[in-house]
Each structure stands twice: as structure tokens, then as C-alpha cells.
Amino acid sequence: MENELLLYGSYGYTGSLIAECAVEAGLSPVLAGRSAEKVERQATDLGLDHRVFSLEHPEVVERQLSEFSTVLNCAGPFSKTARPVVSACLQTGTDYLDITGEIDALEAVARRDRDAEDADVTLLPAVGFDVVPTDCLAAHLHDRLPDATRLALAIDAPGTLSSGTAKSVIEGLGRPGAVREHGEIRPVPSAWKTRRIDFGQGAKPTITIPWGDVSSAYYTTSIPNVETYAAVPEYTAEVMRATRPLAPLLGSRPVRTGLKRLADATVSGPTADERARNESRIWGEVADDDGNRAVARLRTPETYDLTARTAVESARRVLSGEVAPGFQTPGSAFGPDYVLAFDGVEREDVNGVSRVDTTEK
């Protein structure tokens, strides 16, 4: 192979941050995407090589990837882009990473585990904010309580979305929420459960949200029951429950297409100053069948800034041959302390292993 790292979807909001971070880290990725104008302008600005191709024709994707040892896919929604890129990687022997937080995309990549082992290819999705810090926290909590059978994770991440993130959210409109029960992912209504969680600044209302950890945390920890929550304003749960009957309309193709166009036109993502001012907080809890529990928290930099750094470092480690072939999660590839390698990340064990308060709601 002539080149090492291909960065696909490099000119989107998050892809641009990752490309800049990669250059700062001393890497020289080849930039790629479907828009010749955008990728050529970006490559010129950063002094990098580039490629222009879409993911519609498998033979084209395979030909492009055959030059590279590793590809980092930044083009969402990943429910659309992961499958063709992964399939090409298995044909060309190219290691695969992405920054998805989508359950369906993660599950689709996980199903290729045996194929990847046979092809001596690493499949490492979800190397961004969701899932790196939450996955590492889940692995840490599992180490503290190895017999845990239940895991709950929650995120408090204020700030605005990028266009790509907004489109990934839009792609999921009309679909139910999701949890993992007894090892299987099952659909649940939106805002299925509510819970008040202390992220370190007092209790906040949260609701169940189908974060990617419903998929990834199971592969990292083998804990069979997983729920994921997001901090929301007080009124959010009631609004989401009231609008459940609108789900089929919101999930229709015309509505999703229109909303994606609106996101492209109006959503630009947080500015550098906004990213610098924001931070994210993560909470996790495990419990076993004997009533024992352990709780821990993380504080991290803003989500997009952390994503750029974790994606680049993950790619660097894959390029260095540090990750085994087959399907991996951030926690299984790098261990529970991986997230602590990044400046601004702090972890706190809230309690020792203790008895569960069975009156908690």
C-alpha cells in the first residue's frame, strides 16, 4: 500500500476538526469525499493530498481504499456510509475506524467480526465522543464490579450540533428508543424512563436516549442490561411523550429529506470559542444481582474537540499495529483508562462498591 491513512468525509464540520488535529499531531492523511470542490479547497489549505469519490459503487470504493492501510470514516449518517466502506475494507485489507454513535451502525459492524478476523482487518467504530468516554467509563465500572448485570450511562453535554450530527439525529426520527435487556437490544418508546442524576453539580432530570453505548458497552463489558440517558430540561419528557403519535410522520422520507436540507442550510456547529467554553459530564452506574452497585463520573472537554483528539489518536494506534484484528470497541481496544490520556479529562469514583438503595426510582 502506498499510503497510510485516508480520511473520508474530511470536509464536514467534525471531519474538518479531525483533519486539522491530525496535521497538528504530525500525520498526513489523504482527504476524501464526494464533493470535489470542498475536498480540493480543504486539501489546498492544509497542504494534503486528496481523493474524490462517492460510496455508491463498490468497485470504485475498493479501488480507492486499496492504496491505504487505514481509513477513518467521518461521513454520517453512518447507517448509510459504514456498510459500503467496511465491505470494501474487508476486500482490500484496510483497517476501518469511524466516529459513529448510531446503534444500528455499530451492530452492523459488529456482525462482521469473524469476516474481519479472517481478513486480518481491524474494525474499530465509534472513536469519537460518543462512544470513547462512555465506553471507557463502562469498562472502568465493570472492573470495579466484575459481576455486574446492569449498566446505566448518562451524558450531560450542553452545546450546539453540527450539520452532520443533526442529520444523524434526523435519520433516526420516527424510530423508537432502545435499551439492552438480557443481552438483546429491544425498542422502547421515546423518553421511556426518567431519572434524576447527579453529574457532579446537583441532580438533573434525564431521559432514556438510544446512545451508541446500548450496542458498544455490551461488547466491552458483557453486561447484559444497558440503559443510556441524556440530561434534558424539565419539560422535555412530557413533550416527547406527547409527540409519540407523530413518530410515523417525522420518520417519513419526505420529512427527513426536508429536515436534512434545512440542517445543511442552517446548522453550522459550535464556534471555537463556544467549544472552549463548554465541557461535558458523564455518569455511570453498575449493579449486580446481589444488590451491590458502583458509581463513577467523568468530566471531559467539549464533545467535538474531544472527538477530534480521540479519533486521531485512535487512528494513530491502529496505524501503529496496536489493535488486534476483528471488531473492537474503544474500551476493548485500549482499556478503561484510555480516555484519561487526553488533557482535560477527569474521572471520579463517587462511592465504593455499596448496596443498592432499592427505594430509588
C-alpha positions in Angstrom: 0.0 0.0 0.0 1.4 3.4 -1.0 -0.4 5.5 1.7 -1.4 5.0 5.3 -4.5 7.0 6.4 -7.5 8.0 4.3 -9.9 10.5 6.0 -13.3 10.1 4.3 -15.8 12.9 4.8 -13.0 15.2 5.8 -14.7 18.5 4.9 -17.7 18.2 7.2 -17.7 20.0 10.5 -16.3 17.2 12.5 -14.1 15.9 9.7 -12.5 19.3 9.4 -11.6 19.4 13.1 -10.2 15.9 12.8 -8.1 16.8 9.7 -6.7 19.8 11.4 -6.0 17.8 14.6 -4.3 15.1 12.5 -1.9 17.6 10.9 -1.1 19.1 14.3 -0.3 15.6 15.5 2.2 15.1 12.7 0.0 12.9 10.5 -0.5 13.5 6.8 -3.9 11.9 6.0 -5.2 11.9 2.4 -8.5 13.7 2.4 -11.5 12.3 0.6 -15.2 12.8 0.0 -17.8 13.1 -2.8 -17.6 16.9 -3.3 -14.6 17.7 -5.5 -14.8 21.5 -4.8 -14.9 21.1 -1.0 -12.2 18.4 -0.7 -9.8 20.2 -3.1 -10.2 23.5 -1.2 -9.5 21.8 2.1 -6.6 19.8 0.8 -5.0 23.0 -0.6 -5.5 24.9 2.7 -3.9 22.0 4.7 -1.2 21.1 2.2 -2.5 17.5 1.9 -3.3 15.1 -0.9 -6.9 14.2 -1.7 -9.3 11.9 -3.5 -12.8 12.4 -4.8 -15.3 9.5 -4.9 -18.7 8.5 -3.6 -19.7 5.3 -1.9 -22.3 4.2 -4.4 -20.2 1.8 -6.5 -18.4 -0.9 -4.6 -15.7 -1.4 -7.2 -14.8 2.3 -7.0 -14.6 2.3 -3.2 -12.4 -0.8 -3.2 -10.1 0.7 -5.8 -9.7 3.8 -3.8 -9.2 2.0 -0.4 -6.7 -0.4 -1.9 -4.0 2.3 -1.6 -4.4 2.7 2.2 -3.7 0.7 5.3 -6.4 2.5 7.3 -9.5 4.6 6.7 -11.2 6.9 9.2 -14.8 7.4 8.1 -16.2 10.8 9.2 -19.2 10.9 6.8 -22.6 10.4 8.5 -25.2 9.2 8.8 -23.2 6.1 9.4 -26.2 3.9 8.9 -25.7 4.8 5.3 -21.9 5.0 4.9 -20.4 2.4 7.3 -21.6 -0.7 5.3 -20.0 0.1 1.9 -16.8 1.3 3.5 -16.5 -1.7 5.8 -17.3 -4.1 2.9 -14.5 -2.5 0.8 -12.1 -2.7 3.7 -12.6 -6.4 4.1 -11.8 -6.9 0.4 -8.7 -4.6 0.4 -7.2 -5.5 3.8 -7.7 -1.9 5.1 -8.4 -1.2 8.8 -11.6 0.7 9.5 -12.5 3.4 12.0 -15.4 5.8 12.3 -17.0 8.2 14.7 -20.5 6.9 14.8 -22.7 6.9 17.8 -25.6 5.1 16.0 -26.7 1.7 17.4 -27.7 0.3 14.0 -24.3 1.2 12.5 -22.4 -0.3 15.5 -24.4 -3.5 15.3 -23.8 -3.9 11.6 -20.0 -3.5 12.1 -20.0 -5.9 15.0 -21.7 -8.6 12.8 -18.6 -8.5 10.6 -16.2 -9.6 13.4 -15.5 -13.0 12.0 -15.0 -11.7 8.5 -12.6 -9.1 9.8 -10.6 -11.7 11.7 -10.3 -13.9 8.6 -9.2 -10.8 6.6 -6.8 -9.7 9.3 -8.6 -6.3 9.4 -9.4 -4.2 12.4 -12.9 -2.8 12.7 -13.0 0.0 15.3 -16.1 2.2 15.0 -17.2 4.9 17.5 -13.8 6.6 18.2 -15.5 9.9 18.9 -17.2 11.5 22.0 -19.9 9.0 21.8 -18.5 6.4 22.4 -15.0 6.8 23.8 -15.6 8.3 27.2 -18.7 6.4 28.0 -17.2 3.1 26.8 -14.1 3.7 28.9 -16.3 4.5 31.9 -18.3 1.4 31.4 -15.1 -0.7 31.3 -13.8 1.0 34.5 -17.1 0.3 36.3 -17.0 -3.3 35.2 -13.5 -3.7 36.6 -14.9 -2.3 39.9 -17.8 -4.7 39.9 -17.0 -7.7 37.6 -20.3 -9.5 38.3 -22.4 -6.5 37.3 -25.5 -7.4 35.3 -26.9 -3.8 34.9 -25.3 -0.7 33.5 -26.7 2.8 33.2 -24.8 5.6 31.5 -25.8 9.3 31.2 -24.4 12.3 29.4 -24.8 16.0 30.1 -23.3 17.7 27.1 -24.5 21.3 26.5 -23.8 23.0 23.2 -24.9 23.1 19.6 -24.9 20.4 17.0 -23.0 20.2 13.7 -24.9 19.7 10.5 -23.7 16.1 10.3 -24.8 15.3 13.8 -28.1 16.9 13.2 -28.6 14.8 10.1 -27.8 11.7 12.0 -30.4 12.6 14.6 -32.9 13.3 11.8 -32.2 9.9 10.3 -33.4 8.3 13.5 -36.7 10.3 13.7 -39.7 8.0 13.8 -37.7 5.2 15.3 -38.3 4.1 18.9 -35.8 4.4 21.7 -33.6 1.3 22.6 -32.2 -0.5 25.6 -30.5 -3.8 26.0 -32.2 -6.4 28.1 -30.8 -9.9 28.8 -28.2 -9.3 26.0 -30.7 -8.3 23.3 -31.5 -4.8 22.0 -35.2 -4.0 22.2 -37.2 -1.0 21.2 -38.8 1.2 23.8 -40.9 4.4 23.5 -39.2 7.7 23.4 -38.5 9.1 26.9 -39.3 5.6 28.2 -37.7 6.2 31.6 -36.8 9.4 33.5 -34.3 9.6 36.3 -32.6 12.4 38.3 -28.8 12.0 38.1 -26.0 14.0 39.8 -23.3 14.7 37.3 -21.3 16.5 40.0 -23.3 19.7 40.1 -26.5 18.5 41.7 -29.2 16.3 40.3 -30.6 16.9 36.9 -33.6 15.4 35.0 -32.6 12.8 32.4 -34.5 10.6 29.9 -33.6 7.4 28.2 -32.0 8.0 24.8 -30.7 5.4 22.3 -27.0 6.3 22.5 -24.5 4.0 20.8 -23.5 2.5 24.1 -26.6 0.4 24.1 -24.6 -1.5 21.5 -20.9 -1.0 22.3 -21.0 -1.3 26.1 -22.3 -4.9 25.8 -19.3 -5.9 23.7 -16.9 -4.1 26.0 -18.2 -5.4 29.3 -20.6 -8.3 28.5 -23.1 -6.7 30.9 -26.5 -7.9 29.5 -28.7 -5.0 30.6 -27.8 -1.4 29.4 -29.7 1.8 29.6 -28.4 5.2 28.4 -29.7 8.6 29.5 -29.3 12.3 28.5 -29.7 15.4 30.6 -32.7 17.5 29.4 -34.8 20.5 30.5 -37.5 19.6 33.0 -40.3 19.7 30.4 -38.7 17.5 27.7 -40.0 14.1 28.8 -43.6 15.4 28.8 -43.2 16.9 25.3 -41.6 13.7 23.9 -44.3 11.5 25.3 -47.0 13.8 23.9 -45.5 13.7 20.4 -45.1 10.0 20.2 -48.1 9.7 17.8 -46.2 11.9 15.4 -43.3 9.5 15.1 -44.5 7.9 11.8 -44.8 11.3 10.2 -41.4 12.5 11.4 -39.8 9.3 10.2 -41.2 9.5 6.7 -38.7 10.0 3.9 -40.1 13.4 2.6 -40.0 14.9 6.1 -36.5 13.6 6.8 -35.2 14.8 3.5 -36.6 18.3 4.1 -35.2 18.4 7.6 -31.7 17.4 6.4 -31.8 20.1 3.8 -32.8 22.6 6.5 -29.9 21.3 8.7 -27.4 21.8 5.8 -28.7 25.4 5.3 -28.9 26.5 9.0 -26.8 24.3 11.2 -23.0 25.1 11.3 -21.8 23.7 14.6 -20.3 25.5 17.6 -17.6 28.1 17.1 -14.1 27.6 18.5 -14.9 30.0 21.4 -18.1 28.1 22.2 -16.2 24.8 22.2 -13.6 26.2 24.5 -16.3 27.4 27.0 -18.2 24.1 27.1 -17.4 20.9 28.9 -19.3 17.6 29.1 -20.1 15.4 32.1 -20.7 11.7 32.1 -22.2 9.5 34.9 -22.2 5.7 35.1 -23.6 3.1 37.4 -23.3 -0.7 37.5 -25.2 -3.1 39.8 -25.1 -6.9 40.3 -27.8 -9.3 41.3 -26.8 -9.3 44.9 -27.7 -5.6 45.3 -24.1 -4.2 45.0 -23.5 -1.1 43.0 -20.7 1.2 41.9 -20.9 4.7 40.5 -18.3 6.9 38.7 -18.2 10.2 36.8 -16.2 11.8 34.0 -15.6 15.4 33.2 -14.4 16.0 29.6 -13.7 18.8 27.1 -16.5 19.8 24.7 -17.7 16.9 22.6 -16.4 17.9 19.2 -13.0 18.9 20.5 -12.6 15.6 22.3 -13.9 13.7 19.2 -11.1 15.2 17.1 -8.4 14.2 19.6 -9.7 10.7 20.3 -10.3 9.9 16.6 -6.8 11.0 15.6 -5.1 9.1 18.5 -7.2 6.0 17.8 -6.2 6.1 14.1 -2.5 6.6 15.1 -2.7 3.5 17.3 -4.3 1.4 14.6 -1.7 2.6 12.1 1.0 1.5 14.6 -0.5 -2.0 14.8 -1.6 -1.7 18.4 -5.1 -3.1 17.8 -6.0 -6.7 17.1 -7.9 -7.7 14.0 -11.7 -8.2 14.3 -14.4 -6.0 15.7 -13.3 -3.8 18.6 -14.8 -1.1 20.8 -12.7 1.8 22.2 -12.8 0.1 25.6 -11.8 -3.4 24.3 -9.1 -1.9 22.1 -7.4 0.5 24.5 -8.7 -0.3 28.0 -10.7 1.7 30.6 -8.0 4.4 31.2 -7.7 5.3 27.5 -9.8 8.4 27.9 -7.6 9.7 30.7 -4.8 10.1 28.2 -6.5 13.3 26.9 -6.0 16.7 28.5 -9.0 18.0 30.4 -10.5 14.5 31.2 -11.0 13.7 34.9 -12.5 10.6 36.4 -14.1 10.3 39.9 -15.3 7.2 41.7 -18.4 8.5 43.5 -18.5 5.6 46.0 -17.0 2.3 46.9 -19.0 -0.8 46.0 -22.1 -0.5 48.1 -25.6 -1.8 48.5 -28.2 -0.6 46.0 -30.9 1.6 47.5 -33.9 -0.3 46.4 -36.3 2.6 47.0 -34.6 4.7 44.2 -36.8 5.5 41.3 
